[in-house]
Amino acid sequence: MASSVQTSPRIGKGVPPLRAGQGNSFFWRRLHSLSGIIPVGVFLAEHMLSNAAATNGPQAYNDTVKFLTSLPFLIVLETVGIFIPILFHAGYGVYIWWRGDNNVTDYPWQGNWMYTLQRYTGIIVFAYILYHTWFMRFTGIHLATHPDAAFYKVQQELMHPWAMAIYVIGVITASWHFGYGIFLFCAKWGIVTGEKARKRVQAFGIAVAVLFMALGLSSAYSFVNPKFGRQQPKAEWFENSSTQARTGQAPATTDNQ
């Protein structure tokens, strides 16, 4: 006689792949997942490498900024390739986070904890991007006009302990969000399906996160490294800028002093 004992359905581990037939959310979730790798992830990689130029000193960093700000159609490239994708990825990510249920206490698997961490680091990263963009692009010295002031501007900011703390948090969370996002992208798109393959891709994503953290933190230290000294401002940098108000320093050669 067959056993009549009922067993509870087994809940599989891992990240469920995106499936067709889920309405418009299927398309938007796919686009959200893709945008996290291309172009947002590509931009993050470029940004980390560009900032790493600071490890070679002020001149190397200023030359890198000068090259980037001299690219043709810069406003179009930034708007289409950076700002719009970031706003979409962050905005839809917040929407997913807001509508989702946090079940990490119900299913306390390692992967579930990491996925939850992925969600919350996204919120932190978005807040940091708003702060960082506002400071670097819309306040103080205009670096497109004065790229030779780039190292000085960042150095002045990171001299403040709270600003350095915010920068470190931003680097760590952005690195983790992208690194683990690589694994989630591959799992959700069905690029990797086997358990061994998923573990390898997950390890690769974590390795990328650690690498980006190392790049970002070493770059941050370069701006306060005593061997590069305290950069001195130039009078022409302060024309039509608010840096004087932020840093408390004003050029001695201006007429209104």
Secondary structure, DSSP 8 states (H G I E B T S, - for coil): -------------S-----SSSTHHHHHHHHHHHHHHTTHHHHHHHHHHHHGGGGG-HHHHHHHHHHHHTSTTHHHHHIIIIIHHHHHHHHHHHHHHHHS---TTTS--HHHHHHHHHHHHHHHHHHHHHHHHHHHHHSSS-TTT-GGGHHHHHHHHHTSHHHHHHHHHHHHHHHHHHHHHHHHHHHHTTS--SHHHHHHHHHHHHHHHHHHHHHHHHHHHHHH-GGG------GGGGTT-SHHHHHS---TTSTT-
